[in-house]
Amino acid sequence: SDGKAWAWGNNGQGQLGDGTQTDKSSPKPVRNLSSVRAVAGGYWHRQAILADGPAWAWGQLDGWSWSNWLQPVQLAGLTNVTAMAAGFTHALFLTQDCAVTALGRNLDGELGLGSPSDSFGPVRVPDMAGVTVVAAGNGFSTAVQADGSLRAWGYNTNGQIGNGKTD
């Protein structure tokens, strides 16, 4: 109710956002955030959306250089964010204009960029207009469009993206 985000548990990659890499067994406030509307967390990373729409992140995406992000930093260009999802080593953000932005590891195409290149900053996912919901998993991503259709991309060894294949 006070708009603060709280975290506890493993903190080896700074995922608690308290400026340390010390594990915590009880809730502690995430540093420098107020008016938090939503939080999401992946394996070693966390994100938050503030009430006025900017997105913040802290921790480390596997193999990524977020090691200095021991406390939240605002993600450049991500304002008017309405929703987000945290995958294992990537994150998705839904903006007010119903577009999807992604960042993180992209080993299996989970960023939806058409190539396996990682993104070291937020990048808009092409051909994703009219999105109302995003979700992310271990190496794959999904989005629901305004017409109710589901789009999925990325890791599909166990049929995660629902195209009837396992590739």
PyMOL commands that set and color helices and strands:
alter all, ss='L'
color gray80, all
select strands_A, chain A and resi 6-9+24-29+36-41+45-50+55-59+73-74+81-86+90-95+100-104+119-124+131-136+140-145+150-154
alter strands_A, ss='S'
color yellow, strands_A
deselect
rebuild
show_as cartoon
